[in-house]
């Protein structure tokens, strides 16, 4: 796994403080991030009150728990401070598990905040162990002041102590943000359980992998609840690694509903799914990869968009139109950019590989964020894409109508196109049948055909 180390510098450690008058204040310190004004060392997104402090504390702890957990090969530790995005009317706290198989997001909506309008931008927030212990002790909904970013004195002070964390940042986490966005955009709402049924169902799930059954589990809506099924019948939702939903347990007593999202069932292969607990003024969502041992970073849903020049140029155009909006509608962007909706979606997928957009299932819309990544980093470290570019550049692809031959190593593979979909005779295609994106041979053929079309049109 490719890893780099990112230094997150905070003006001080985040803390839950009590004033002499008895009031409490939760100060979440920010590291460097991007805002409409450009890069800032310590951006400030919000100051005001939380309408449900106890619930917000549990939700933030859930996101932090996911960031510090590996659900696969648990002996390897993980540590990454959550990402926070201010979208004008809400705060979004996001994290990925160390194994990249669980994506968590807490959306604190307008009804959950009582204060000035939320600022715009994205940064990391310090969630340290003393803060986690303090948050876990919040048991009542007494007024709690929230500050995301430095206070006014810190804003105007250039000197002072700095709390710095050295965070190992695997490149697969960036790819995970991109892939989770792509897979979520293909989900539909499959079930909505009322509070009592949501609590009953989630508490019935195993807490550890040792108690989980082998292979994928499936559930199917039955009235206002979910019942297990032995096979993926119509309307069923995959529940892969149910112990990975343990982070939801802390907010269950406050849940008003549970929404379950997933793709249309097609065959018997395990699929990703999303589980959203609806809370007063907030939503906590966990998106699970198709298998506990399978991180989002290798799903390959972004490869087609990365392999096309059109998507790269379109992404540059679309990026100019993003304005930290909490809801981005492809149809609106298409009208503004003068592109088709399909090309806008491909451009959003490409922007997702740089962490610049996410997808909100409850709103069925994209949202704008800006993670501090090089836009081409995901491309450089995607093995299939790198291999495909090498094959295309080396002349390993021979086109013959709907067929193509690809020489790779000491073997030759045949790639066939049918209704715009490329299939291959390689082992990757035989194992996954396109469910984890195209193989390197199919990607190379796509690139060579595109170049041939461009060259033919320029004559």
Secondary structure, 3 states (H helix, E strand, C coil): CCEEEEEEEECCCCEEEECCCCCEEEEECECCEEECCEEECCCCCEEEEECCHHHHHHHHHHHHHHHCCCCCCCCCCCCCCCEEEEECCCEEEEEECCCCCEEEEEEECHHHEEECCCCEEEEEECCCHHHHHHHHCCCCCCCEEEEECCCHHHHHCCCCCCEEEEEEEEHHHHHHHHHHHHHHCCCEEEEEEEHHHHHHHHHCCCCCHHHCCCCCEEEEEECCEEEEECCCCCCEEEECCHHHHHHHHHHHHHCCEEEEEECCCCCCCCCCEEEEEEECCEEEEEEECCECCECHHHCCCCHHHHCCHHHHHHHHHHHHHCCCCCCECHHHHHHHHCCCHHHHHHHHHHHHCCCCEEEECCCCEEEECCCCCCCCHHHHCCHHHHHHHHHHHCCCEEEECCEEEEEECCEEEEEEEECCEEEECCHHHHHHCCCCCCCHHHHHHHHHHHHHHHHHHCC
